[in-house]
Structure formats: structure tokens, C-alpha cells
């Protein structure tokens, strides 16, 4: 079997910048605690109005380095037109087996962008199939202990939130690593729903709203499809 770098958390997003927008504060918090984090983008975001695939790949790598994540892979699925197919399930399952994460973070269960919910189902299925020993790809079977879906554009009710108050400014710096996509007063490309300063203000406000639910300044929200367990009642905020 091939040698692997064992990760604690693997965050997967369908587009470069999905991870930074939605769960990078949580990742920064866990990296500071000593956990090993890796990133995986399903597409190159080539259908985006602004920028292009090579530029977005460069921005994604810059964000990885700034975050301190150990690896970032791109599976080069077709932006907008990737399918829930055996081939794409295998691609994701192979990355999961390669890095053997205990936790996988994935796209929102439902969102404004149709790719997000479709990717959530695809990633969830790959997490299951990665544990089947009779599927062979050169790596040992591995199934993550937990899969959590970060919340994206739509204001879904979270099943739990993570305090990111100490990391909100670094999160915003990571988002702005994707200069082609977000607010840049010198940009010459067309405006989009995410390219205005108001969108960055929205990210602050969304995380502030999440934080209010547990009495902190900023938080990120997650959904899950299984029952959560706690060690004792005093772990709950």
C-alpha cells in the first residue's frame, strides 16, 4: 500500500474559496491547537465570472500556505457540470484514503449555488464508500469518524457552532487571498454578487450572528446528518 500523510481534518469544497468563506476560522483554530489539516477542491472554479482556472489555483495555494494547511489538492471536476457518478465518488474516496482524516468538512446541505448541495451529497457518499475494502485504488480502506457540513450563503439553522472570535481577521485575510473573486476597487472585471465590499461585510455579520447564539463575538455554523454525542453536559456551551 502507498504511504500517506495522516490528517486530522480534511476540508473539501466544490470551488476554490468555499472553504475559506465558510470554515477557515474553524480550521485556523484547530491548526493552532496542533491538528493537521488538509484541503481539497473538487473543481477549479472555471465558470466563475471573474478570474480563470490558473489564477484561482494560484490563489488557492497562496491561501493554503497562509492558513498553514499541510496539503491542497484539486480534483479537476467540471465546474457547474460535475456529476454524482462512480468516477467522481472514487476520486474523492481516494483522497480520503490517502490522507485518512478523522473528520471531513464538506459543502452545505442546501445553498443558493446548486453545485454546493450536489457536492455535499457526493462527498457524503464518498466518505461511506472510502471505507469499503473491496474498492481498490492502491490505498487501504478508511472511513472518517465524522462528516460535518459547513453553512454557506443561505442562513441554515446550525446544529452546532464553533467560536472563531480569535481568528476572524485571519479568516478575512484568507478570503481576500482570492483577489480575483472579492472586493478590489481596482478590478476591471464585471461586478458579481460576491465582489462588493458589502459581501465582505455580510461575512462578518453572518459570523457575528452565529457567535451571538453562544455568547461569543464570531462563530461558524455546521450541520450534520447523524446524532451527536457529548462526553458530559458541561462540555456544552
Secondary structure as the mmCIF struct_conf table of DSSP 4:
data_model
#
loop_
_struct_conf.conf_type_id
_struct_conf.id
_struct_conf.beg_label_comp_id
_struct_conf.beg_label_asym_id
_struct_conf.beg_label_seq_id
_struct_conf.end_label_comp_id
_struct_conf.end_label_asym_id
_struct_conf.end_label_seq_id
HELX_LH_PP_P HELX_LH_PP_P1 UNK A 5 UNK A 7
BEND BEND1 UNK A 8 UNK A 8
STRN STRN1 UNK A 9 UNK A 13
BEND BEND2 UNK A 14 UNK A 15
TURN_TY1_P TURN_TY1_P1 UNK A 16 UNK A 17
HELX_RH_AL_P HELX_RH_AL_P1 UNK A 18 UNK A 32
TURN_TY1_P TURN_TY1_P2 UNK A 33 UNK A 34
STRN STRN2 UNK A 37 UNK A 43
TURN_TY1_P TURN_TY1_P3 UNK A 46 UNK A 47
BEND BEND3 UNK A 49 UNK A 51
HELX_RH_AL_P HELX_RH_AL_P2 UNK A 53 UNK A 67
TURN_TY1_P TURN_TY1_P4 UNK A 68 UNK A 68
BEND BEND4 UNK A 70 UNK A 70
STRN STRN3 UNK A 71 UNK A 77
HELX_LH_PP_P HELX_LH_PP_P2 UNK A 78 UNK A 78
TURN_TY1_P TURN_TY1_P5 UNK A 79 UNK A 81
HELX_RH_AL_P HELX_RH_AL_P3 UNK A 86 UNK A 99
BEND BEND5 UNK A 102 UNK A 102
STRN STRN4 UNK A 103 UNK A 106
BEND BEND6 UNK A 109 UNK A 110
BEND BEND7 UNK A 112 UNK A 113
HELX_RH_AL_P HELX_RH_AL_P4 UNK A 114 UNK A 129
TURN_TY1_P TURN_TY1_P6 UNK A 130 UNK A 131
TURN_TY1_P TURN_TY1_P7 UNK A 133 UNK A 134
BEND BEND8 UNK A 135 UNK A 135
BEND BEND9 UNK A 137 UNK A 139
BEND BEND10 UNK A 145 UNK A 145
STRN STRN5 UNK A 146 UNK A 150
BEND BEND11 UNK A 153 UNK A 154
HELX_LH_PP_P HELX_LH_PP_P3 UNK A 156 UNK A 158
BEND BEND12 UNK A 159 UNK A 159
STRN STRN6 UNK A 160 UNK A 163
HELX_RH_3T_P HELX_RH_3T_P1 UNK A 165 UNK A 167
HELX_RH_AL_P HELX_RH_AL_P5 UNK A 168 UNK A 175
TURN_TY1_P TURN_TY1_P8 UNK A 176 UNK A 177
TURN_TY1_P TURN_TY1_P9 UNK A 179 UNK A 181
BEND BEND13 UNK A 182 UNK A 182
TURN_TY1_P TURN_TY1_P10 UNK A 185 UNK A 186
BEND BEND14 UNK A 189 UNK A 189
HELX_LH_PP_P HELX_LH_PP_P4 UNK A 190 UNK A 191
TURN_TY1_P TURN_TY1_P11 UNK A 193 UNK A 194
BEND BEND15 UNK A 195 UNK A 196
HELX_RH_AL_P HELX_RH_AL_P6 UNK A 197 UNK A 212
TURN_TY1_P TURN_TY1_P12 UNK A 213 UNK A 215
BEND BEND16 UNK A 216 UNK A 217
STRN STRN7 UNK A 219 UNK A 223
BEND BEND17 UNK A 225 UNK A 226
BEND BEND18 UNK A 231 UNK A 231
HELX_RH_3T_P HELX_RH_3T_P2 UNK A 233 UNK A 235
#
